Each structure stands twice: as structure tokens, then as C-alpha cells.
Amino acid sequence: MKVITMKQVEIYTTRFCGFCVAAKRLLKKKGAEFNEIDVGSAPEKRPEMMQRANGGRTVPQIFIGGRHIGGCDELYELERSGKLDNILAA
């Protein structure tokens, strides 16, 4: 069995965010492990998220291999265009 290694994935979320749930569902479907940072329960992380996301205030904010991907819509667009697997691959 071939083991596929993936880049580190970080996702900034809040607890009751439907877009966050959808993004995490797609990442799980892809077999990607991710570090979730809940800015609702750790509000001190929000300025870090906004700085890393070039001012992005909404959640989710997704980073793959340190690269800012965007939010849920951008993640699903990468999947639709067939680019997500390559971006996730280490």
C-alpha cells in the first residue's frame, strides 16, 4: 500500500461556522490531517489569522504548506479544478 504524505494544513475556524464544517469535511475526505485553530475560543489568534490571511477576517482561513489558500469557496474551487490533490501532496 502506498503511503501518501501531505503538506501541513492549518484551518482557522469558529464553532458554529457552516463553511468551516464543509471545508473540514472536504479535507477529511481527502485524508488530510489538519491543525484547527478556533478563533472563537482563542480570540487572541484572530489577529494572527488576519495577518497571515492578508487582512482576511472571515472563517475559515485555510493554509496548506504555509500557503494561504483562502476560504471554503476557494478550497472547493481547487477541488473542482483538479488542483487540490497536487497542492496537498508533499
N, C-alpha and C positions, 0 to 999 in steps of 0.2 A: 504494500500500500504506500502510495506516495504521500509524504507529509508536505503540505503547502504552508510556507511561512508567510506571515503577513506583517506589514508595517504597523507601527503603533497607532492606534486610533484613540482620539480623545473627543468626547462629546459633552458640551455644556448644556445642561437641561434644567427644567423645573419639574416639580412633582406632577402637576395636572396639565401637562402640555401634550395635546394630541399629536402634534408634529414630532415631538421628541419620541413618543411611543412608536410612531411609524418609522422614524429613522432607525431607532434601535432594533425594531423588528427586521428591517432590511439587512442591517449589519449582522444580526444573529443568523439570518437565513444564509448569508454569505460565509458564515463560520468565522467572522471577525470578532476577536475579543476587543473590548474597548474599556477605557477608563472613563467613567461617568463622573462629571463634576456638577453637582446640583447647586446652582447659584441661588435657589430659593432657600435652602437650608444653610448655605455658606455664602451669604451676600458679599463677603469680603473678596470672593473670587470673581464677582461681576466686572470690576474694573480691569482685572487681568484678561477676562474673556473679551471685553470690548477693545482693549489694546491689541490683543492678538488678532482679533477679527476686523481690524481696521475700522473701528467705530461701530461694528455690528452690535445692536442692543437686544435683538430678539433671540429666542432659543428655538431650536437647537443651533449651536455653532459647532461645526464638525471640522476636525483636523485629522489628516491622515499622513503619517510620517512627518509631522510638524508643519505640513502644508495646509493652509486654510481652504477647505472645500466649499464652505458656505453653510446653508441650512438644509432642511429636509427636501425642499424642491430641487436644489442643486444635486443632492445625493441621488435622488430618483432619476434626474436627468442623466447623470453619469451612468446609472444602471441601464436606462432605456437606450442610450447611445452605445452601449457595449464597452465603455471605458472603465467602469468601476473595478472590475477584476484586476486589470493591469495596475491601477492606482494602488489597490490593496496589496498586491504582490510585493514581497520584499526582494 
